[in-house]
Amino acid sequence: MKLLLDTHIFIWALARPSLLKKNVAKALENQANELWLSPISVWEAAILAERGRITLDRPYSQWIDHALAQVPFREALLNHRIAVKSREIILPHQDPADRFLVATALIYDLVFVTADKIILESKAVAVLSNL
C-alpha cells in the first residue's frame, strides 16, 4: 500500500506515536508499505513549530533533517496537476494545505492517512483513518 501521511500523522509518528491507532501504527511499520510525504506537510509542520503549536526536541530545521533521515519517505513533489486538482476537489472548507494534500494523494494514487474528520467524511480520497 502507498500511504501519504497527513501533517499531523507525520508529526505523531515521529514525536507522539502513542497518538496513532494500532491499525495506523501497523501500516506505518509494515515494510511492504511505501510511506510518502508532501513538502506541504514539511511546510505546515514548520509553521506549527514557529507558532508554538507543537513542541520539538530541537530546532525545526534539525528536527526535519533528523526525521527525514530516520524514515525512508518518498517525496510527493508538487506539480501543476496537483495545483489544478486542489481547486477541483470537493471539500467542505478551503484550507490550502488540506486541499494540496488531498490533491497529492489523488494525483499520485496514494491512500491518505489522517484523523481529520472533515476529510474522512468528505469521501474525496481513499483514506486510512486514525479515528
JOQUITA-V63778 format. One record per residue. N is the residue number from 1. PSI is psi in degrees with one decimal (none if undefined). NEAR is the number of other ideal C-beta (glycine too) atoms within 10 Angstrom. Layout:
n=N psi=PSI near=NEAR
n=N psi=PSI near=NEAR
This chain:
n=1 psi=141.7 near=13
n=2 psi=117.0 near=14
n=3 psi=125.9 near=21
n=4 psi=122.4 near=31
n=5 psi=129.1 near=27
n=6 psi=158.6 near=26
n=7 psi=-45.9 near=23
n=8 psi=-33.1 near=20
n=9 psi=-41.7 near=24
n=10 psi=-48.8 near=24
n=11 psi=-46.5 near=21
n=12 psi=-41.8 near=21
n=13 psi=-33.8 near=21
n=14 psi=-35.6 near=18
n=15 psi=-22.9 near=15
n=16 psi=59.0 near=12
n=17 psi=-20.2 near=12
n=18 psi=-16.9 near=6
n=19 psi=-9.9 near=15
n=20 psi=136.2 near=19
n=21 psi=157.8 near=13
n=22 psi=-42.8 near=7
n=23 psi=-37.0 near=11
n=24 psi=-45.4 near=23
n=25 psi=-43.3 near=16
n=26 psi=-41.0 near=11
n=27 psi=-39.4 near=19
n=28 psi=-30.3 near=20
n=29 psi=-18.2 near=12
n=30 psi=114.2 near=12
n=31 psi=-22.0 near=6
n=32 psi=-18.9 near=6
n=33 psi=145.3 near=16
n=34 psi=131.1 near=15
n=35 psi=124.1 near=21
n=36 psi=147.6 near=21
n=37 psi=136.4 near=22
n=38 psi=145.9 near=27
n=39 psi=-22.0 near=13
n=40 psi=-38.5 near=22
n=41 psi=-36.2 near=25
n=42 psi=-44.2 near=17
n=43 psi=-46.6 near=13
n=44 psi=-40.0 near=22
n=45 psi=-37.6 near=24
n=46 psi=-42.6 near=15
n=47 psi=-43.7 near=13
n=48 psi=-41.2 near=17
n=49 psi=-43.9 near=18
n=50 psi=-37.4 near=10
n=51 psi=0.2 near=8
n=52 psi=16.7 near=7
n=53 psi=-17.4 near=9
n=54 psi=148.3 near=19
n=55 psi=126.1 near=9
n=56 psi=159.5 near=17
n=57 psi=3.2 near=8
n=58 psi=167.7 near=10
n=59 psi=147.5 near=10
n=60 psi=-44.7 near=16
n=61 psi=-37.2 near=10
n=62 psi=-39.1 near=11
n=63 psi=-45.5 near=19
n=64 psi=-39.4 near=19
n=65 psi=-43.2 near=12
n=66 psi=-44.4 near=13
n=67 psi=-45.4 near=19
n=68 psi=-25.1 near=14
n=69 psi=-28.8 near=8
n=70 psi=-39.6 near=10
n=71 psi=131.8 near=13
n=72 psi=67.8 near=9
n=73 psi=143.3 near=18
n=74 psi=140.0 near=14
n=75 psi=122.6 near=11
n=76 psi=87.8 near=23
n=77 psi=143.0 near=10
n=78 psi=145.8 near=16
n=79 psi=177.5 near=12
n=80 psi=-32.0 near=7
n=81 psi=-39.4 near=13
n=82 psi=-41.9 near=22
n=83 psi=-45.5 near=13
n=84 psi=-47.3 near=11
n=85 psi=-34.1 near=18
n=86 psi=-24.6 near=22
n=87 psi=-18.2 near=9
n=88 psi=-27.5 near=9
n=89 psi=153.7 near=15
n=90 psi=109.0 near=8
n=91 psi=149.3 near=17
n=92 psi=7.2 near=10
n=93 psi=172.0 near=10
n=94 psi=16.5 near=8
n=95 psi=115.5 near=15
n=96 psi=-38.0 near=11
n=97 psi=-46.8 near=16
n=98 psi=-42.0 near=24
n=99 psi=-42.7 near=22
n=100 psi=-40.1 near=22
n=101 psi=-44.6 near=28
n=102 psi=-43.4 near=27
n=103 psi=-39.0 near=25
n=104 psi=-45.6 near=27
n=105 psi=-41.3 near=29
n=106 psi=-46.9 near=20
n=107 psi=-40.5 near=17
n=108 psi=-0.6 near=17
n=109 psi=56.0 near=9
n=110 psi=153.1 near=23
n=111 psi=127.6 near=18
n=112 psi=121.5 near=25
n=113 psi=116.4 near=26
n=114 psi=161.2 near=26
n=115 psi=11.9 near=18
n=116 psi=107.8 near=22
n=117 psi=-37.4 near=10
n=118 psi=-44.2 near=13
n=119 psi=-42.6 near=24
n=120 psi=-43.6 near=17
n=121 psi=-21.1 near=9
n=122 psi=-26.4 near=17
n=123 psi=27.5 near=9
n=124 psi=-15.9 near=20
n=125 psi=155.5 near=20
n=126 psi=134.1 near=13
n=127 psi=155.5 near=21
n=128 psi=112.4 near=21
n=129 psi=138.9 near=15
n=130 psi=30.4 near=20
n=131 psi=none near=10
